[in-house]
């Protein structure tokens, strides 16, 4: 079976690299699916959940913006931030969401509304990935709006 080499890169590190059967990313135009043999592509990403499937295994990543490139049979995801589900501390993400909500309600001089809203979106994506990675019976619905 044909597989797609994938590299997930942030400014700090290579967050993940391996071979996948499919990749789904949150593009600005909507969810974008990539399979082996995909035509060359460059697309801008928004915050959201990236899903990399290999057989029955699904690897979830919380990403916050960036680009995905498919070229020469390889996929590269260049993200501002990318966290694997197992790296996410749900309690810290919950605290970050609360801080961002407070900043939106009573703005501070050092944090703009745009910065607070972006921080809230990132925290909610991290919470969503943490929740999706839990066993089905242990899941609670995470609202992202």
C-alpha positions as CSV (number, residue, x, y, z in Angstrom):
1,X,0.0,0.0,0.0
2,X,1.2,3.5,-0.9
3,X,1.9,5.8,2.1
4,X,2.5,9.5,2.4
5,X,5.7,10.7,4.1
6,X,4.6,13.5,6.6
7,X,6.7,16.0,8.5
8,X,5.1,18.3,11.0
9,X,7.4,21.3,11.7
10,X,7.2,24.2,14.1
11,X,9.7,27.1,14.5
12,X,11.1,25.2,17.6
13,X,11.2,21.6,16.5
14,X,10.0,18.7,14.3
15,X,6.8,17.9,16.1
16,X,6.2,14.6,14.3
17,X,7.4,12.7,11.3
18,X,6.4,9.4,9.8
19,X,4.3,7.7,7.1
20,X,0.6,8.1,7.0
21,X,-2.3,6.7,4.9
22,X,-4.2,10.0,5.0
23,X,-3.9,13.5,6.5
24,X,-6.8,15.9,7.3
25,X,-5.9,19.5,8.1
26,X,-8.0,22.6,9.0
27,X,-7.4,24.9,6.0
28,X,-9.0,28.3,5.7
29,X,-11.3,27.0,3.0
30,X,-12.4,24.1,5.2
31,X,-11.2,20.7,6.1
32,X,-8.7,19.4,3.6
33,X,-8.0,15.7,3.0
34,X,-4.7,14.5,1.6
35,X,-3.9,11.0,0.4
36,X,-0.8,9.5,-1.1
37,X,-0.4,10.6,-4.7
38,X,-2.1,14.0,-4.0
39,X,-1.4,16.7,-6.6
40,X,1.1,19.4,-5.6
41,X,-0.6,21.8,-3.1
42,X,0.1,24.7,-0.8
43,X,-2.7,25.8,1.5
44,X,-2.9,28.1,4.5
45,X,-4.0,26.6,7.8
46,X,-6.1,27.9,10.6
47,X,-6.3,26.7,14.2
48,X,-7.7,23.3,14.5
49,X,-7.3,19.6,14.7
50,X,-4.9,17.8,12.2
51,X,-5.5,14.1,11.9
52,X,-2.9,11.7,10.6
53,X,-4.1,8.2,10.0
54,X,-2.0,5.1,9.7
55,X,-4.0,1.9,9.4
56,X,-6.3,1.8,12.5
57,X,-4.2,4.4,14.3
58,X,-5.1,8.1,14.3
59,X,-2.7,10.7,15.5
60,X,-4.2,14.0,16.6
61,X,-2.4,17.3,16.7
62,X,-3.6,20.7,17.9
63,X,-2.2,23.2,15.5
64,X,-2.5,27.0,15.4
65,X,-2.0,28.3,11.9
66,X,0.6,27.8,9.3
67,X,0.8,26.0,5.9
68,X,0.6,22.6,4.4
69,X,2.6,21.7,1.4
70,X,2.3,18.6,-0.8
71,X,5.1,18.3,-3.3
72,X,7.1,15.4,-4.9
73,X,5.0,12.8,-3.1
74,X,5.6,14.2,0.4
75,X,3.5,16.3,2.8
76,X,4.9,19.0,5.1
77,X,2.9,20.8,7.7
78,X,4.5,24.0,8.8
79,X,2.7,25.2,11.9
80,X,3.1,28.1,14.3
81,X,2.4,25.5,17.1
82,X,1.7,21.8,16.9
83,X,1.0,19.5,19.9
84,X,0.4,15.8,19.8
85,X,-2.6,14.8,21.9
86,X,-0.4,13.0,24.4
87,X,1.6,16.1,25.0
88,X,-1.4,18.3,25.9
89,X,-2.0,19.0,29.6
90,X,-5.8,19.5,29.6
91,X,-5.8,21.3,32.9
92,X,-3.3,23.9,31.7
93,X,-5.3,24.3,28.5
94,X,-8.4,24.9,30.6
95,X,-6.6,27.5,32.7
96,X,-5.3,29.2,29.5
97,X,-8.9,29.4,28.2
98,X,-10.1,30.9,31.4
99,X,-7.4,33.6,31.3
100,X,-8.2,34.4,27.7
101,X,-11.9,34.7,28.5
102,X,-11.1,37.1,31.4
103,X,-8.9,39.2,29.2
104,X,-11.7,39.5,26.6
105,X,-14.1,40.6,29.3
106,X,-11.8,43.1,31.0
107,X,-9.0,44.0,28.5
108,X,-5.6,44.7,30.0
109,X,-3.2,47.3,28.5
110,X,-0.7,44.7,27.5
111,X,-3.1,42.3,25.8
112,X,-5.2,43.2,22.7
113,X,-8.6,41.8,22.0
114,X,-7.1,40.0,19.0
115,X,-4.4,38.4,21.1
116,X,-6.9,37.3,23.8
117,X,-9.2,35.9,21.1
118,X,-6.3,34.0,19.4
119,X,-5.2,32.6,22.8
120,X,-8.8,31.4,23.5
121,X,-9.0,29.7,20.1
122,X,-5.7,27.9,20.7
123,X,-6.7,26.8,24.2
124,X,-10.1,25.5,22.9
125,X,-8.3,23.5,20.1
126,X,-5.9,22.0,22.6
127,X,-8.9,21.0,24.8
128,X,-10.7,19.5,21.8
129,X,-7.7,17.4,20.9
130,X,-7.2,16.2,24.5
131,X,-10.9,15.3,24.6
132,X,-10.9,13.5,21.2
133,X,-7.9,11.4,22.3
134,X,-9.7,10.0,25.4
135,X,-11.3,6.6,25.2
136,X,-14.9,6.9,23.8
137,X,-16.6,6.1,27.1
138,X,-14.7,8.8,29.0
139,X,-15.4,11.6,26.5
140,X,-17.2,14.8,27.4
141,X,-18.3,17.3,24.8
142,X,-15.9,20.2,24.5
143,X,-17.6,23.4,23.2
144,X,-15.3,25.5,21.0
145,X,-17.6,28.5,20.5
